[in-house]
Every structure is written in structure tokens, then in C-alpha cells.
Amino acid sequence: MEVKEADIVLCKFYFSDMKQFKNRPVLVFKDNLPHDDFIGIPISSKVQNLFADEYLIGNDAFENGALPVSSKIMLRKTFVVSKQAVLKKYGTLTKKSYTKYHHLFCSYFGCSQ
């Protein structure tokens, strides 16, 4: 599936036994990596406790689409994802929302924007 920065997608992640898996939403943070990969930031629906690097992501952040439940983005768990793991697209964030999460990411990891 084709993805681009600011998309929220559902991905299939296998456990180490390669038999069991979970489907999880991910923010596509950077989509132009080699080998059909992208950098993703995981999203969780467990919003009861927010750590310093976790931020709520509401459906008002979307240009189109929506997440099915209230969720949070978890910056510290950023990782590389194969585009082969993408099952579907939930939607795309507005430019303003994506820029906000990009700034938060850079602030957390100390990178330049």
C-alpha cells in the first residue's frame, strides 16, 4: 500500500514467534526510506496515563479520516516499518497537526527542524 507522511495507517506486527500478531495504528513520520520502509510513530488507545513523550491525538487533527477511539502518539517508540505491514489507512493529518507532532518529536529527540 502506498503511504505518505502524515498518514495514519493500521499495521500488522508479529511477535517474535512469528505466529501471533497485533494490529496497531501508526503515524507515517517519514516515507522515503529505501527498501519500501517508512519511519512510524506508534499510536495507542491506552490514554489513561500520559508520559512526558505521549500526546493525545484527536479526530480534529485529521484532514480526512479518523481513528475509531481516543488515542495517544508515543514518540519514544518510533521505529522503522515495512510498507508490507500496512493493512489500511485511517486518514491523513492536517499540515498543522503533522507539523505539531514533528516539532514535538524534534524537541524530544533533540534534532533540528
C-alpha positions in Angstrom: 0.0 0.0 0.0 1.3 3.5 -0.8 1.7 5.7 2.2 2.9 9.3 2.7 4.0 11.5 5.6 1.1 12.5 7.9 -0.9 9.3 7.1 -2.3 7.3 10.0 -2.2 3.6 9.0 -3.1 0.3 10.6 -0.1 -2.2 10.6 0.2 -5.9 11.4 3.1 -6.6 13.8 4.2 -10.1 14.5 5.6 -11.2 17.9 9.0 -13.0 17.9 7.3 -16.4 17.5 6.0 -15.2 14.1 2.7 -16.9 14.8 0.8 -14.3 16.8 0.4 -10.7 15.8 -1.4 -7.5 16.8 -2.7 -4.7 14.6 -1.7 -1.3 15.6 -2.2 2.3 14.3 1.0 4.2 13.3 1.7 7.8 12.2 3.8 7.8 9.0 6.6 10.2 10.0 8.9 9.8 7.1 8.0 7.8 4.0 11.0 7.9 1.7 13.3 5.2 3.2 15.0 2.6 1.0 13.7 -1.0 0.8 10.0 0.0 0.9 10.2 1.1 4.6 9.0 4.1 6.5 9.6 5.7 9.9 6.5 5.2 12.0 5.4 6.6 15.4 3.0 4.2 17.2 -0.4 5.2 18.4 -2.2 3.6 21.4 -5.7 3.8 22.8 -4.5 3.4 26.4 -4.8 7.1 27.2 -5.3 6.9 31.0 -1.7 7.8 31.8 0.3 10.1 29.6 4.1 10.1 29.9 6.2 13.2 29.0 6.6 12.0 25.4 3.0 11.0 24.8 0.4 13.3 23.3 -3.3 12.9 22.7 -4.3 12.8 19.0 -7.9 13.6 18.4 -10.0 13.3 15.2 -9.9 17.1 14.9 -6.2 16.6 13.9 -7.3 14.9 10.7 -7.6 16.5 7.3 -9.6 13.4 6.3 -10.5 10.2 8.1 -10.5 9.4 11.8 -9.3 7.0 14.5 -12.0 4.7 16.0 -11.2 5.7 19.6 -9.4 8.3 21.6 -5.7 7.7 21.2 -2.2 9.0 22.0 1.0 9.2 20.0 4.1 7.7 21.7 7.3 9.5 20.5 9.9 7.3 22.3 8.7 4.2 20.5 9.5 5.5 16.9 10.7 2.7 14.6 11.1 1.5 11.0 8.1 -0.3 9.4 7.9 -2.2 6.2 5.1 -0.9 3.9 4.2 -4.6 3.5 2.8 -4.5 7.1 0.2 -1.8 6.3 -3.3 -3.2 6.3 -5.4 0.0 5.8 -5.3 3.8 6.0 -7.3 5.6 8.7 -6.7 9.0 7.2 -4.3 11.9 6.9 -3.4 14.6 9.5 -3.7 18.3 8.7 -0.4 20.0 7.8 -0.8 22.0 11.1 -1.2 18.8 13.2 1.6 16.9 11.4 3.9 19.9 11.9 3.0 20.0 15.6 4.0 16.3 16.1 7.1 16.9 14.1 8.2 19.7 16.4 7.4 17.6 19.4 9.4 14.7 18.0 12.4 17.1 17.3 12.1 18.6 20.8 12.1 15.2 22.4 15.0 13.7 20.4 17.0 17.0 20.1 17.0 17.1 16.3 16.9 20.2 14.1 13.6 21.0 12.3 
